[in-house]
Amino acid sequence: MKRTLLTLLFSVCVLCTLQAKSKNVFPDGTPIDKWFLKAEIPALSELGQVYHIGKFGAESSTEKVQTELIQSVIDKAAETGGVVYIPEGIYKSGALYFKQGTHLYLAKGAVLLGSESIFDFPLTMTRIEGEVCKYFPALINVIGLDGFTISGEGTIDGNGSDYWRAFRLRRQWNPKCTNKDEMRPRLVHVAYSKNIQFSGVAMQNSPFWTCHCYKSEFLQMIGLRIFSPIEPIRSASADGIDLDACQNVLVKNCRITVNDDAVCLKGGKGPYADQDSTNGPCKQILIEDCHFDHTTGSALTCGSESIHVRNVLMRNCRLDGASHLVLFKMRPDTPQIYEFLTIENISGHCNRLFEASAWKQFFDLKSRPDIPKTYCRNVTLKDLSIKCKQFIRLSRNDEQYEVSDITFKNISVQAQDIQRRQDAFNGVVFDDVHCIQIAAE
């Protein structure tokens, strides 16, 4: 009897160990590196010599644009290494370029305010909307750096209202205009960089995408407050976090309230995008302990400009309003693969829980005679408690895309439309899924 009890206890311990380990792997079985699980935020004292912009002549003002002065402080800090310190107050600037060995710290009550004039953002070669082209830089630009951080309790404010009004006026004049047609900067742009951490600060009111990271790796975004308004002025294309051909990314404890997608995975578009070296996959992405509220786009979006997404784990998050929990944009003019995604332990409400559908915004096959097919496969949604308008939006389209090996497990759904649409999948499992139909509100 004693041996049986010991055997049982040993078995339970082994099972618990296996379960714990299973939580620390990506969907294809790749172990989650310890780097993801031990995110440490450095103290100000650990960032090197402090370069207080006030001591170099910066003045708190909502009118005065101080780009050259702040850039000179960044350049000075780069000489020996150190942290550019923004004190309490409002400091307006155009495009700033941080350099190797520098950091940015915003004190409580500090606001780095973007200029409302596009002339303070000189044209440059940059990555935007799936291509490298001449466009406008961000307020904060991090290009080719290793080890850069943004931290503190202050705010980076894009001052976007004039840009949003101009964009919506242009759309009234020309409904076919693209997001790029109206000249507007992003808030933060990271490219060709690694070992980057953003923590604690608020990022708000971006004229365009809020935080756009391209061809970078080992990125941590911890405890950020990302915001763009729906009213009284409706922001435009103000995605929260855009990961563009990036790998090894942690998004943790962030609250994202934006008038577009919260976390968007990108990597290129076009009929031969998979053969273009400027494009690339997004892989090894961990999103956890986040709060998505009143987000008019999706909590997690794959596309629209994306060629390969692999190994995404989104867990332990709360939804308080979003168009979708997860949306797969299937471009019929771009070869795409979305594979090995797990979304687990999510609660709250949204419009749709799961959608995969053709996305034809700015569709252009160019000279390609056939339609490059999109594949969405090996996706698991489990341990969800969601109230929504529609459980699943999906229709079969074998010519353009294939959705296969999808698992819905341990899910409680209250929805106006609870149809499971099994015939639209090329392989789907519903395991312990409970749907309650509710009336329209």
Protein Blocks (a to p, Z undefined) as FASTA:
>chain_A
ZZmmmmmmmmmmmmmmmmmmmmmccfkopacdfklmmcccddfklnopaddfklnopacd
fkbccklmmmmmmmmmmmnopaddddedddddddddddehiacdddehiacdddfbfklm
ccddddeehiacdddddfbdcehiahiacedjbdcdehlmmmmmmmmmmmmmmmmbcfkl
pgcddfbdcehiahiacehiacehifbdfbdcehiehiadehiacdddfbfbdcehiafb
dcehiahiadehiacdddbdfbdcdebecjklmmpmkbccdehiadehiacehiabdfbd
gdjbdfbdghiadehiacehifbfbdcdddfkbccddehiadehiadddfbfbdcdddfe
hiaekjafbdcddddehiacehiacddfbfbdcdddfklpccehiacehiadddfblcfo
lmmpgciadehiacdddddZZ
